[in-house]
Every structure is written in C-alpha cells, then in structure tokens.
Amino acid sequence: MDKPVEFFVQLDSTDQTKEEFLSATKKVMAVLDQQGYEYESILFNGSGFDLETKVKTEGYLKYSIKLVKDEVVKIGDVEEHNKDMQSRITFSI
C-alpha cells in the first residue's frame, strides 16, 4: 500500500489576516478532498510580499499551519511569524 502524500502549499498572505489565512487553507483542503486526493497532511505557509526589497518576489513568513486530514482546526492552531517585519513597510538590503 502506498503511503499517503504530504503537501506543501505557499499562499500570498500579504493582505490576509490570521482568520483569512485559515479560511484560505480550509478552501484548498476542501478542493483536494473534492478531487479525491489521498494525503496525510498539508503544510501551509502564508508569506507577505509587502516589503520594499531589490527583488519583488522576496517575501517573509507571516503565518503557518499544518492541517491533518479529518482533524478539526481552530484559529489558535495558526502560528504567526515575523510580526516585527509586518509593521515595517520599507526594508533595505
């Protein structure tokens, strides 16, 4: 028997609140379930891309959560990262 896969998904969470990030992760999980994917868990990272850097695609980790199939999740399960970066609009390298 094949081992269920684990997914990694990165979301653009630049303008998302913690609650919006959690809602987006649940939507992605629902699509995978509807499509019949077999998986053990999904690790979601929500990145912010609102800092002024030399490379526009450079971001920072804002939120993360690991969702396990058929497990109930709540807002307290979302980890917040780099809060100090979220308050800065400009950043120089």
C-alpha positions as CSV (number, residue, x, y, z in Angstrom):
1,M,0.0,0.0,0.0
2,D,1.3,3.5,-0.9
3,K,1.9,5.9,1.9
4,P,-0.4,9.0,1.7
5,V,1.4,12.1,0.5
6,E,2.1,15.3,2.4
7,F,1.5,18.5,0.6
8,F,3.3,21.9,1.0
9,V,1.4,25.0,-0.1
10,Q,2.6,28.6,-0.1
11,L,0.0,31.3,-0.1
12,D,0.3,35.0,-0.7
13,S,-0.8,36.4,2.6
14,T,0.3,39.9,2.1
15,D,-3.1,41.4,2.8
16,Q,-4.6,38.5,4.8
17,T,-5.5,38.5,8.5
18,K,-4.8,35.4,10.5
19,E,-8.5,34.4,10.1
20,E,-8.4,34.9,6.3
21,F,-5.3,32.8,6.1
22,L,-7.1,30.0,8.0
23,S,-10.1,30.3,5.7
24,A,-7.9,30.0,2.6
25,T,-6.2,26.9,3.9
26,K,-9.6,25.3,4.5
27,K,-10.7,26.1,1.0
28,V,-7.5,24.5,-0.5
29,M,-8.1,21.4,1.7
30,A,-11.7,21.2,0.6
31,V,-10.7,21.2,-3.1
32,L,-8.2,18.4,-2.6
33,D,-10.8,16.4,-0.7
34,Q,-13.4,17.0,-3.5
35,Q,-10.9,15.8,-6.1
36,G,-10.2,12.7,-4.2
37,Y,-6.6,13.2,-3.2
38,E,-5.2,10.9,-0.6
39,Y,-2.9,12.8,1.8
40,E,-1.8,12.6,5.4
41,S,-1.3,16.4,6.0
42,I,-0.8,19.7,4.3
43,L,1.7,22.3,5.5
44,F,0.7,25.8,4.6
45,N,2.9,28.9,4.7
46,G,1.5,32.3,4.2
47,S,4.0,34.8,3.0
48,G,4.0,38.6,2.9
49,F,5.3,40.4,-0.1
50,D,4.8,44.0,1.1
51,L,8.4,45.0,1.9
52,E,10.4,47.1,-0.5
53,T,13.3,44.9,-1.5
54,K,15.5,44.7,-4.5
55,V,13.7,41.5,-5.6
56,K,9.9,41.9,-5.8
57,T,9.4,38.2,-5.1
58,E,11.2,38.2,-1.8
59,G,8.8,37.7,1.0
60,Y,8.8,36.7,4.6
61,L,6.9,34.1,6.5
62,K,3.8,35.5,8.1
63,Y,1.6,32.5,9.0
64,S,1.9,28.7,9.0
65,I,-0.2,25.8,9.9
66,K,-0.1,22.0,9.4
67,L,-3.5,20.5,8.6
68,V,-4.0,16.8,9.2
69,K,-6.7,15.1,7.1
70,D,-10.1,14.9,9.0
71,E,-8.8,16.8,12.0
72,V,-10.6,19.9,13.3
73,V,-8.5,23.1,13.2
74,K,-9.1,26.4,15.0
75,I,-7.6,29.8,14.8
76,G,-5.2,29.1,17.7
77,D,-3.5,26.5,15.5
78,V,-2.2,29.2,13.2
79,E,1.3,30.2,14.0
80,E,2.3,33.8,13.4
81,H,5.8,34.7,12.4
82,N,7.9,37.8,11.9
83,K,5.5,40.2,13.4
84,D,8.2,42.8,13.5
85,M,8.5,42.7,9.7
86,Q,4.8,43.1,9.3
87,S,4.9,46.5,10.9
88,R,7.6,47.8,8.5
89,I,6.7,49.0,5.0
90,T,10.3,49.6,3.8
91,F,13.3,47.3,4.1
92,S,16.7,47.8,2.6
93,I,19.2,45.2,1.8
